[in-house]
Amino acid sequence: MKHVWRMRQLGSLLAQPQGMLRVSLPADFAVVILAPLIKAFSDCYPGISFDFDLTPRNVDFGVGAYDLAVRMGSLPDSGLIARKLGSLSRSLYASPDYLVQNGNPG
């Protein structure tokens, strides 16, 4: 009986994670950053499915609707745990025709 229990423990340690991962994130982040990574993640963890909410609103983790939220900018003072995922640089682009008509900014 002890061996059966130990084998079950080992099996649960080796088992792949599975279930629904509910994530709230900005649509731009989902398209530009996340979309190229989904296939590789799904190949590594085929038991995980996704439910993405791309609406730009604050989420209430207290009601249990989401497992994770991705936001850009500073986290307002709260009881939430935040991890920095990266940094984005800001750039301004203009076509040559636009610059001829309107001049260089600044």
C-alpha positions in Angstrom: 0.0 0.0 0.0 2.9 2.4 0.8 4.3 1.8 -2.7 1.0 2.7 -4.3 0.9 6.0 -2.4 4.5 6.8 -3.3 3.8 6.0 -7.0 0.8 8.3 -7.0 2.9 11.1 -5.4 5.6 10.6 -8.1 2.9 10.6 -10.8 1.5 13.9 -9.7 4.9 15.4 -9.6 5.6 14.3 -13.2 2.1 15.1 -14.5 1.8 18.0 -16.9 -0.3 20.9 -15.7 -3.8 21.1 -17.1 -6.9 23.2 -16.9 -8.1 26.6 -18.0 -5.9 29.7 -17.6 -8.0 32.8 -17.5 -6.0 35.9 -18.4 -7.0 39.6 -18.7 -4.6 41.6 -20.9 -4.5 44.5 -23.3 -5.4 43.6 -26.9 -2.2 45.1 -28.3 -0.1 43.1 -25.9 -2.0 39.9 -26.9 -1.5 40.5 -30.6 2.1 41.8 -30.6 3.8 40.0 -27.7 1.7 37.0 -26.7 0.4 35.6 -30.0 3.8 34.5 -31.3 4.4 32.6 -28.1 1.1 30.7 -27.8 2.0 27.8 -30.0 5.3 27.0 -28.3 3.6 27.2 -24.9 0.8 25.0 -26.0 3.3 22.4 -27.4 5.0 22.3 -24.0 1.7 22.3 -22.0 -1.0 20.7 -24.1 -3.3 20.3 -21.1 -3.7 24.0 -20.6 -6.4 25.9 -22.5 -6.8 29.7 -22.5 -9.6 32.2 -21.9 -8.4 35.7 -22.8 -10.3 38.8 -21.9 -9.0 41.7 -24.1 -11.2 44.4 -22.6 -9.3 47.4 -21.1 -10.8 47.3 -17.6 -9.7 46.6 -14.1 -10.3 43.1 -12.9 -11.4 42.0 -9.5 -9.5 39.0 -8.4 -11.7 38.6 -5.4 -14.5 37.2 -7.5 -12.2 34.5 -9.0 -12.9 35.4 -12.7 -9.2 35.6 -13.6 -6.0 33.8 -12.8 -3.7 36.5 -14.2 -3.9 40.1 -15.4 -1.3 41.8 -17.6 -1.2 45.6 -17.4 1.1 48.3 -18.8 2.4 51.0 -16.5 2.7 51.4 -12.8 0.6 49.3 -10.4 -1.5 51.5 -8.2 -1.1 51.0 -4.5 -2.9 47.7 -3.9 -2.6 44.3 -2.3 -1.8 42.7 -5.7 1.5 41.1 -6.4 3.2 42.5 -9.6 6.1 41.3 -11.6 7.8 43.3 -14.3 7.7 41.4 -17.6 9.7 43.9 -19.6 10.1 47.4 -20.9 8.8 49.0 -24.1 10.4 52.0 -25.8 8.3 54.7 -27.3 8.9 55.8 -30.9 7.3 58.2 -33.3 7.2 57.4 -37.0 6.2 59.5 -40.0 6.3 59.0 -43.7 8.5 61.2 -45.8 5.4 62.8 -47.5 4.0 63.7 -44.1 7.2 65.3 -43.0 7.4 67.4 -46.3 3.8 68.6 -45.7 4.1 69.2 -41.9 7.8 69.5 -41.1 9.9 67.7 -38.6 8.4 67.5 -35.0 10.2 69.3 -32.3 
